[in-house]
Amino acid sequence: MKLLEGKVIIVTGAGAGVGRGIAREAARQGAKVVVNDLGVKVDGSEASAGPAQETVELIQAEGGVASASTESVADWTGANRIVQQAMDLYGRVDGVVNNAGNLRDALFHKMTEDEFDAVIRVHLKGSWNVARAAAPHFKEQQSGAFVHMTSTSGLVGNLGQANYAAAKMGIVGLSKSIAVDMQKFGVRSNCIAPFAFTRMVGSIPTDTPEKAARMKSLMTMEADKIAPFTLALLSDQAKDVTGQIFGVRNNEVFLFSQPRPIRTIHDAAGWTVQGCIERAIPAFKPSMAPLDLSRDVFAWDPM
């Protein structure tokens, strides 16, 4: 049975890697797909229509229905054109996968304003742009689902990715807000942190033994493995799943915790600075999160 039969799905950043895998599997599951991709390099430069069209041709060769979009998700007008293309060609939109991204890695104290803004603009603002453009259609039809790609760079931490981590954590907040605000219209919103070897991951430096070992592990993670769970979240069978953060790593699927109070301390007389130093901070220390990196938390080989 095709679980997305009759649905129209928009996948951004679908010219290669994770996005291409999601777009192809969406078509295999019966969806009509708008394949959006600027066709740029990892840093966002040198746009080309080629990658989006290549994905469309792969889908069509498998008997699916798809059309290419080369609009920029970072542009409000462009994002609206992506959604309007789905409406013009297929008459509706049922799901959005916010997958488009770029990288401008640098250590925080060396990062430029342009490097920060460029990543926020594509990941966070781009996700908002496309989701907001689709929202009125979802509200009108009283249904719809968003899947936004987050990252353990934000959820856990990684070196040299303050811009990327900030954007990806912002996406978590955005997704939760969409889930809360649009629940009454039957609209769902979830996040996935994908582990996959893509050209973005391939740009990570390997100039130390630790970085080289990390790259070796990353190279075993298949981009196409992200698609099944993504499309499960877009299906009607997942109509009760919203506001969650998941991870997919080869054959593993994770449900992430979300920030909640884990310990409290009270002073009836009110806190002083000295009291906080002497009592509150020591009381909290055993429960404080360590300064882990993603590779520390996910230390085992992908299965």
C-alpha positions in Angstrom: 0.0 0.0 0.0 1.3 3.5 -0.9 1.0 5.5 2.3 1.1 8.9 0.7 -1.2 8.3 -2.2 -2.9 11.5 -3.3 -0.7 13.7 -1.2 1.5 16.6 -2.4 4.9 16.9 -0.6 7.5 19.7 -0.8 11.0 18.8 -0.1 13.6 21.5 0.1 17.3 20.8 -0.5 16.3 17.8 -2.5 18.9 18.0 -5.2 21.2 15.5 -3.5 21.8 13.5 -0.3 19.1 13.3 2.4 16.6 15.5 0.5 16.9 13.5 -2.7 16.3 10.3 -0.8 13.2 11.7 0.9 11.8 13.1 -2.4 12.3 9.8 -4.2 10.8 7.7 -1.4 7.8 10.2 -1.2 7.1 9.5 -4.9 7.4 5.8 -4.4 4.8 6.1 -1.6 2.4 7.8 -4.1 3.0 11.5 -3.4 3.4 14.2 -6.0 6.7 15.9 -5.1 8.0 19.5 -5.5 11.7 19.1 -5.6 13.3 22.3 -4.4 17.0 23.0 -4.6 19.1 26.0 -5.5 21.9 23.7 -6.8 24.6 25.6 -4.9 27.8 24.6 -3.3 28.0 23.8 0.4 28.6 27.4 1.3 25.6 28.6 -0.7 27.4 29.9 -3.8 27.0 29.2 -7.5 23.4 28.3 -8.1 22.4 25.7 -10.7 19.1 24.2 -11.9 20.8 20.8 -12.5 20.5 19.0 -9.1 16.7 19.6 -8.7 16.0 18.5 -12.3 18.2 15.4 -11.8 16.1 14.3 -8.8 12.9 15.0 -10.8 14.2 12.8 -13.7 15.1 10.0 -11.3 11.5 10.1 -9.8 10.0 10.2 -13.3 12.1 7.2 -14.4 10.6 5.3 -11.5 7.1 6.2 -12.6 6.6 9.0 -10.1 5.3 12.6 -10.5 7.6 15.5 -9.6 8.5 19.0 -10.6 11.7 21.0 -10.0 11.9 24.3 -8.1 15.1 26.4 -7.9 13.7 29.2 -5.6 15.7 30.2 -2.5 14.1 29.2 0.8 16.0 32.2 2.3 13.9 34.6 0.3 10.3 35.2 1.5 9.0 35.7 -2.1 10.9 32.6 -3.3 9.5 30.4 -0.5 5.9 31.5 -1.4 6.6 30.6 -5.0 7.7 27.1 -3.9 4.3 26.5 -2.2 2.4 28.2 -5.0 4.0 25.8 -7.5 2.6 22.9 -5.6 -0.8 24.6 -5.6 -0.7 25.5 -9.3 0.5 22.1 -10.5 -1.2 19.7 -8.1 -4.0 21.7 -6.4 -2.9 21.2 -2.8 0.0 20.7 -0.4 0.0 18.2 2.3 3.5 18.0 3.7 6.7 20.1 3.9 10.1 18.8 4.6 12.5 21.6 5.5 15.8 20.1 4.6 17.7 22.9 2.7 20.9 23.9 4.3 24.4 25.3 4.1 27.6 25.4 6.1 30.0 28.2 7.1 32.0 26.5 9.8 34.4 28.6 12.0 35.4 28.7 15.6 33.1 31.1 17.4 35.8 33.7 18.2 36.8 33.7 14.5 33.3 33.6 12.9 32.3 36.6 10.9 28.9 38.3 10.8 28.4 37.1 7.3 29.2 33.5 8.2 26.7 33.6 11.0 23.9 35.4 9.1 24.3 33.2 6.0 23.6 30.0 7.9 20.8 31.5 10.0 19.2 32.8 6.8 19.0 29.4 5.1 18.3 27.0 7.9 16.2 29.0 10.4 14.7 31.8 8.3 14.3 29.4 5.4 12.4 26.9 7.5 10.1 29.7 8.7 9.6 31.1 5.2 8.5 27.8 3.7 6.4 26.7 6.7 4.7 30.1 6.9 3.9 30.0 3.2 2.3 26.6 3.5 0.4 27.4 6.8 -2.6 29.1 5.3 -3.2 26.1 3.0 -2.9 23.7 5.8 -5.3 25.8 7.9 -7.9 25.9 5.2 -7.8 22.2 4.5 -7.6 21.4 8.3 -4.6 19.1 7.8 -0.9 19.1 7.0 2.4 18.0 8.4 5.9 19.6 8.7 9.2 17.8 9.2 12.1 20.1 9.9 15.7 18.9 10.0 17.6 19.8 13.2 21.0 18.6 14.2 22.9 17.2 17.2 25.3 20.1 16.6 22.6 22.1 18.4 21.0 19.4 20.5 24.3 18.2 21.9 27.2 20.3 20.5 30.0 20.4 18.0 33.2 22.4 17.5 33.2 25.3 15.1 29.5 25.4 14.4 28.0 28.2 16.5 26.0 29.5 13.5 24.7 26.0 12.5 24.0 25.0 16.1 22.0 28.2 16.8 20.0 27.7 13.6 19.3 24.1 14.3 18.2 24.8 17.9 16.1 27.6 16.6 14.3 25.2 14.3 13.4 23.0 17.3 11.7 26.0 18.9 10.0 26.9 15.6 8.7 23.4 15.2 7.3 23.3 18.7 5.6 26.6 18.2 4.0 25.5 15.0 2.8 22.3 16.7 1.2 24.3 19.5 -0.3 27.1 17.4 -1.7 24.9 14.6 -2.8 21.8 16.6 -6.4 23.0 16.5 -6.3 22.9 12.7 -5.1 19.3 12.5 -1.5 20.4 11.6 1.5 18.6 12.9 5.2 19.6 13.2 8.2 17.5 14.2 12.0 17.6 13.9 14.5 15.0 12.8 18.2 15.1 13.5 19.6 13.1 10.6 23.0 11.3 10.8 24.1 10.8 7.2 27.2 11.2 5.0 26.4 14.0 2.6 28.5 16.6 0.8 27.9 18.9 3.8 29.3 16.4 6.2 32.1 15.6 3.7 33.4 19.2 4.1 34.3 18.6 7.8 38.1 18.9 8.2 40.1 15.7 8.8 43.3 17.3 9.9 43.6 15.4 13.2 43.4 11.7 14.1 40.2 12.4 16.1 38.5 14.2 13.1 39.7 11.5 10.7 38.2 8.8 12.9 34.9 10.7 13.1 34.8 11.1 9.3 35.4 7.3 8.9 32.3 6.7 11.1 30.2 9.3 9.3 31.0 7.7 5.9 29.1 4.6 7.0 25.8 6.5 7.5 23.6 6.3 4.4 21.6 9.4 3.4 18.7 7.3 2.1 18.2 5.8 5.5 16.6 9.1 6.7 13.7 8.9 4.2 11.4 6.1 5.8 10.9 7.8 9.2 10.5 11.2 7.6 7.7 10.0 5.4 6.2 8.0 8.2 5.8 11.3 10.1 4.1 12.8 7.0 1.6 10.0 6.7 -1.9 10.0 8.2 -0.9 7.0 10.3 1.2 9.4 12.4 -1.7 11.9 12.9 -1.2 11.9 16.7 2.6 12.6 16.6 3.5 16.3 16.9 6.0 18.5 18.7 8.6 15.8 18.9 12.4 15.6 18.2 13.6 12.4 16.6 17.0 11.2 15.3 17.8 8.7 12.5 21.2 7.1 12.3 21.4 4.2 9.7 19.0 1.6 11.2 18.6 3.4 14.5 15.8 5.8 15.3 15.9 8.0 18.5 13.4 10.0 20.4 15.1 13.0 22.1 14.2 14.4 25.4 13.2 18.1 25.7 14.2 20.6 28.3 12.3 20.3 31.5 13.3 21.1 35.1 15.3 18.3 36.6 16.1 19.7 40.1 14.9 22.5 42.3 16.2 24.2 45.4 14.3 26.7 47.5 15.2 29.3 50.1 12.2 30.7 52.1 14.1 33.9 53.0 15.1 34.6 49.3 18.4 34.1 47.6 21.5 36.2 48.0 24.5 36.1 45.7 26.6 34.4 48.3 23.8 31.9 49.1 23.6 31.0 45.4 27.4 30.4 45.4 27.4 28.4 48.6 24.2 26.3 48.3 22.4 26.5 44.9 25.3 25.9 42.5 26.8 23.0 44.6 23.3 21.4 44.8 22.9 21.6 41.1 26.4 20.4 40.1 25.7 16.7 40.3 22.8 17.1 37.8 24.6 19.5 35.4 25.0 18.4 31.8 28.7 17.8 30.8 30.2 19.7 28.0 29.8 16.8 25.6 30.1 16.9 21.8 27.9 14.9 19.5 30.5 12.2 19.0 30.8 11.7 22.8 27.1 11.0 23.2 26.9 8.9 20.0 30.1 7.0 20.6 29.1 3.6 19.3 29.3 2.6 15.6 26.1 3.1 13.6 24.1 0.0 13.2 
